[in-house]
Amino acid sequence: MEYALTLTLCELQSADIKVPKECQFISQDPRYNSRDVKQCVKKLSKSAQTWTSYSGYFRDVVLICFAIRYPMEKEILQKLHVNITLNQLRNFNILQQQQEYLINWRNEEFKTLRKLKESQVELLSQMGAIQGLHTKSESQIQNIYTSLVSLQDQTQVVINKYNGLVQHHVDQMQDQLSQLVRRQEYELGKVVGTVIQGLQAIDRNIEDMVKIQQDALETWSNTRNVQEEYLDFWRDSMHSIHDNLSHVLNKSLDSVHHLHSEIETIHDQVKFIAAPIQWTSQVFFVLLYGLKRVALNTFIQIAFFYHLTCLFQHYEQPKQIILLVACSIAHQYLTSYLFSWVDSEFDVPLKILLIFIEWTAKEMWITRKSTFITFLPEHADNEDMLPKIHIPRFINMTLPENFTENIAKSPSGHKKLHFHRYYSHA
């Protein structure tokens, strides 16, 4: 029934006839049931054309099945033959791959066996090398012990030399204490610096010796680690040697640390002796520097005041005082502002330069204000022939009535007029 129904629907679709709605499930949903088939057949029975097609196919369905049986079976057998051939080919490829894998595995196994043989030979050679290394380590340990003994002797010699050197420096310092107070700070710092540099050099020598011992101990520890990696079965014998050598090294290090602490104590004592002298020199230098600055500033103010007095001596006293105060304030402000932009090391040269500039300006100003007038004898009696004297605008004064007469009656051969006389007449 289902096969006949399928053939009927195929015929309807080929003839471009609309398939009933109840029969569309066959092409859309393959999971249909017998109830759906019955409804589709019932729908087809309502049309003569569709029912004729369905009844014809339903009647001849057995013949149709027998007719297409052999071609279908032939096609199925061909597909089965192709599938079997492909499976055999796939199995053959798998067997070939497995055989190649076995061959490769066999070759790798031979290589592994050869490497194992080589590693065993190398292990035997390493065992021999380790045996030689152990013998060499024993000789190195003996050499280290011998070098430690000689180093201890050298340390003792250096300590004795250091004690003598420290005693010598201390004696020199005690003999020169009375002289160092009267010396300058530079010589005192030089002597103390020499002593401290000597002590630091000795201290560095002691630290270098301690570092050499620590390096020897570190070298021995590295050798012991290499022996532990390759010679586990020699651990017991090396352990006893290590204990003995560690005991010797610890005693040596304790001696060196004790010596270093004694050296630091002596160094602190020397610094304690030199501290008062250094403090005295610092205080003396600070006081001397302060006195220099105060003296220089005082000298600058006095020189500036003197220059102003020389410049303003011809003014009246109230005006002179006002000008002196104003110029002093301006001078103080300008010098403070100028020195704020200058480093302290250039302070003294700049102040000396300022004094020189003020003195030069004062001299130029006085020279400019002074005049020297020379008159010839033959024109002394003629007032019209006398030269005209130019009076600056800033001088507000009147000439005396007998000014020209005094010029004409001068007792010298050449008539002279000085600027300070001009002010005296006023």
Secondary structure as UniProt FT lines:
FT   HELIX           2..14
FT   TURN            15..16
FT   HELIX           21..23
FT   HELIX           25..28
FT   HELIX           34..44
FT   TURN            45..46
FT   HELIX           48..59
FT   HELIX           61..175
FT   HELIX           177..180
FT   TURN            181..182
FT   HELIX           185..230
FT   HELIX           232..234
FT   HELIX           235..311
FT   TURN            313..314
FT   HELIX           317..339
FT   TURN            340..341
FT   HELIX           344..346
FT   HELIX           347..369
FT   STRAND          372..375
FT   HELIX           377..379
FT   HELIX           383..385
FT   TURN            393..394
FT   TURN            401..402
FT   HELIX           403..408
FT   STRAND          415..418
FT   HELIX           419..425
//
